[in-house]
Amino acid sequence: MLGAHSHIACNNIQTLFLQRKISIRPFTSKTRICTAASVISGSSVTHKTWSPLSMEKPLSKALLETDVWKVIPGKFGRFGGKYVPETLITSLKQLENEFNFVLQDTAFQEELSTALREYVGRETPLYFAERLTNHYKDENGEGPEIYLKREDLNHMGAHKINNAIAQVMIAKRMGRKSVVAATGAGQHGVATAAACAKLGLECTVYMGTDDTEKQSSKSNVLLMNLLGAQVKGVNGSFKDASSEAIRGWVGDLERSYYLCGTVVGPHPCPSMVREFQSVIGKETRRQAMEKWGGKPEVLIACVGSGSNALGLFNEFIKDEEVRLIGVEAAGFGLDSGRHSATLSRGEVGVYHRAMTYLLQDEEGQILGAHSIGVGLEYPGVGPEISFLKDSGRAEFYTATDHEAVDAYKRLCRLEGIFPALEASHALAFLDKLCPTLPNGAKVVVNCSGHGYKDAATVFNYQQQPQ
């Protein structure tokens, strides 16, 4: 039996956009959803009789309208939801209740604040990239000012630890003994393993064999093992590892906790990850006020499934004057069939238990994704990110492997910083963006992780004929 239960606390983006007067019409294009069995396996099938609602005009154009719409729990417009077998409803409801409780629990919030400060190393700097700024000035010496939100300086080298430490704390509060996770490039796996080591929980990380064999991931596998995690290889890539991790969790619901590392999956997973990553944007707002007394004009983040992007964007969604720009991986080019540009080339369907944009074929089967940044290789995207696209509140563009490598090398040579290849996609978009911006415009790029792991990948890429 297919469940479409949706229960969620009112959140920022829903409150902002669903309290608007909007027109709706039946969704008529072919939409693919999963059966209960295929939800767990990760496949998708066509269902021709199901009719969700779609927006007739971008919601962001109605920001000043005041008619109040009832917030639909667990949904972001037509996206999101809880498409799971009935056997998982109780576990997800327990998780939702615990999540809602800790948001208001002073003791938990104090413990989390201490962990973020003393263990993770927050707050991270908002760094003025002076030489990169000068690189993009025109012949008159004018151009935007570029700042980097240095999530690469977090403990374990990426933004992933912000969410991992919070969710492992929740798992321990719920009496769980084991944490199960899936990882792509390995950053979420390392962060989860570290958090479990700190708090004394067992940790099992599923990882696709396509990813474990890549040079950029091998060091992370070693780190997970050293942190005490059991790393289980799964034939395929991250999407296959995610499906297998969920199977592992379903087989031991009373003892284990599934720790989602990004803003995908059934409610409350996307909202939890977004909430725990929103510290990025909150710090950015405060730091911007301290540095120049205002808000950034533009925020830029790479988009795989969307956790680092929402972490930066969420704080500024209500600020219409702040542009939100996400950059997907175009891989070998959008027409090559080898990319991860879900928002640019995907269609709406249900995958990993939520409705969102997907890369899928005419039969509803999930297509393989490609990016030189392994962490961007996912054939879907978070439902809230899909909603930001359809609403028009955020803009989404792409960068190829070649453009990302060039951006990686540029930041190394101009600023002495190794950005993750994932974040390098966001940096690459500066080439197209900066000439269009007024002099002095403040641009913040989320440097979501360090790129030490990617040095060999970049070197090998340069040796290949282009």
LINJOVEN-V8961 format. One record per helix or strand of 3 or more residues. SS is the DSSP state (~ for helix, > for strand). FROM is the first residue (numbers start at 1). TO is the last residue. Records with the same first field share a line. If there is no record, write none. Layout:
SS=FROM-TO  FROM-TO
This chain:
>=2-4  24-26  53-55  83-85  126-128  145-150  178-183  202-208  230-234  256-258  298-302  323-331  347-351  354-358  394-400  442-447
~=12-18  36-41  59-62  86-104  106-120  130-135  151-153  160-173  187-199  209-212  215-226  238-250  269-277  279-292  307-316  342-345  374-376  383-391  401-415  421-428  430-436  452-463
